[in-house]
Amino acid sequence: MKYLIVGLGNIGAEYEHTRHNIGFDIATAFVAKHGGVFKSDRLADVAECKWKGRTFVVVKPTTYMNLSGKAVKYWMDKEKVPLENLLILVDDLALPLEVLRLRPGGSDAGQNGLKSIHESLGTNQYPRLRFGIGNNYPKGRQVDFVLGKWPAEEWKIVTEKIEVCTEIIESFAAVGLPRTMNAYNNLSFPRDKQ
């Protein structure tokens, strides 16, 4: 069983650990957890991890966000991964910071990485893990917010959510999308409040 896990983000030091790069941070955490190493390859940094008889090809596109679809399509074809075994890790302005949402498909909601993937794959029906980043920014400052670093007071929630995302990826591969959605979509962070 092979899975393609794609963390969306932009390459370059100025984008590291920004809200928009949370997909990269989740991918990095997952690979670190499973003892993999990223190597530079075609259109992406790529790592391979094995867990419970499953193979994960983990990709961080080096195409910049707006062309993410090129990398996704290339690695899906190269690794012969079916659409249902693809999981996109992406930031989401429409969700509050306290929330993660696993979805089987849906619109790109203005997210350029998802838009590019939709164009490259010819469908928007592919699994994605949406990491709520909130929308706590003044009018007209959306770009600054999305490309901004996490403030210190949010970091605890962000790191906890990243850790849970690594579990969601494992669960997605182990028990499938519907059961994983049931288990994780109603969580609220930080979990010690519950």
Number of C-alpha atoms within 10 A of each C-alpha: 11 17 25 24 28 27 27 31 29 25 18 9 7 11 15 18 17 21 25 27 25 26 29 25 22 26 27 21 18 23 23 14 12 14 12 19 14 17 12 13 12 13 19 24 17 23 22 19 18 14 11 9 9 14 15 25 22 27 30 30 28 21 18 19 21 17 20 28 24 18 24 27 15 15 22 19 11 9 12 12 17 13 15 14 19 21 24 23 27 25 25 26 21 13 16 16 21 18 21 27 16 24 19 15 13 14 12 15 11 10 16 16 21 25 20 20 24 19 14 18 16 9 14 18 15 19 21 23 24 22 29 22 25 18 16 12 12 9 6 8 11 14 10 11 20 20 17 17 17 15 9 8 8 13 12 12 17 22 15 13 24 21 15 16 24 19 14 22 23 18 17 21 21 16 10 15 22 12 12 20 19 11 12 18 15 11 16 17 18 17 11 6 6 7
